[in-house]
Amino acid sequence: MAAAAGGAEGRSPPSGPSPRPGSPPSPAWGSAVVVLSSDSEPEVEGGAQVLAALQSANYSCVVERQAVPCSITWRRKAVIPQTEDGDEWTEEPNVLVLLRLEEFLSMEAQGCAEGQKETLQSFVAQVLKKMPGKILAMTVVEVEKYFRCLRAQSKKRLQQARVHRNEGDEQRRKEVQDSGLEISRLDVEEALVDLQLCTQVPVTFFASWEEVGEFATMFSKAVAEAPYKRQQENTGFSFYLENKWCRGVKVDPSGKGLFEVWKRQIQQFNRVSLEMAEAVVTAYPSPQLLDQAYSRCSSEQERENLLANILVRRGEGVTATSRRIGPELSRRIYLQMTSHDPDLYLDATG
């Protein structure tokens, strides 16, 4: 990354206002600080663009020398009431490594040449050795540009071969050897599949450094929001959609609560929304009233379609829409209310 960043080595990151309890995190709160590595070079290509993208999103950034060059890590400020300072900085487990195109192609070429020197997998192993316990992700810039140049060179050589067709196969073989090892798209895809299967490390390609900056910003947002999302998910059983739906309905001796029980019974049908259930129970506030309505029908078909024309209203005002219950759900409710077959599968009828 570029060393021309807003922050000196070893300097504590600035802190921002604390978020409200229960609110999702925001970059401006400064709860997550982006740490960019400073390399021996005064400025690495594209590093300034990545830094500018992070700073424009109000992330606090510092530049420090890290174990792996061209890497981005994150720190989080944890508030500890017992201490006088009240703040403690902890390292997040994520690390994002930005590979130069030349490095990536060199590692890929070594893998294709049956690996002497450094390959993608050996590079990942070295990174994880230098940063144990980290969750690694990697990015590479301008790979598609390399493939476009490769196609252009291939067309140019084909044209030259047509012009010099009479010079013989020996000369053409020499030209191919002098052009160096070319990495095809298939070689890259196979290497990435092997890498992900063996190390579970993803590699993302980008067309420009601007896209890398946007990706780093989104990655930082995900890191900042991770504790909040984990807290939201840690609410008991994962299949509980909402607390109100999970609790049972309390029915008092006077019968208060039976209407809600009846509505939830209708909601248990497949593909039945809350609005659809409310429309049915509004028309027939109890199972007994619906059963009486069925008994007044003169034919089986009339009973099956009794609920079909009930309107279901959604939304309010100019955005309000309406639809009908329809014959399919009307038939399922009728069969559930009247059938004596305990093994009847309602979705398979009709």
Secondary structure as UniProt FT lines:
FT   TURN            9..10
FT   TURN            21..22
FT   HELIX           27..29
FT   STRAND          32..37
FT   TURN            45..46
FT   HELIX           47..56
FT   TURN            57..58
FT   STRAND          60..64
FT   STRAND          71..79
FT   TURN            81..82
FT   STRAND          87..99
FT   HELIX           101..112
FT   TURN            113..114
FT   HELIX           120..130
FT   TURN            132..133
FT   STRAND          135..141
FT   HELIX           143..163
FT   HELIX           165..167
FT   HELIX           169..178
FT   HELIX           185..199
FT   STRAND          203..206
FT   HELIX           209..233
FT   TURN            238..239
FT   HELIX           243..246
FT   TURN            253..254
FT   TURN            256..257
FT   HELIX           258..267
FT   TURN            270..271
FT   HELIX           274..283
FT   HELIX           287..295
FT   HELIX           300..304
FT   TURN            305..309
FT   STRAND          311..314
FT   HELIX           317..319
FT   STRAND          321..324
FT   HELIX           327..338
FT   TURN            342..343
FT   HELIX           346..348
//
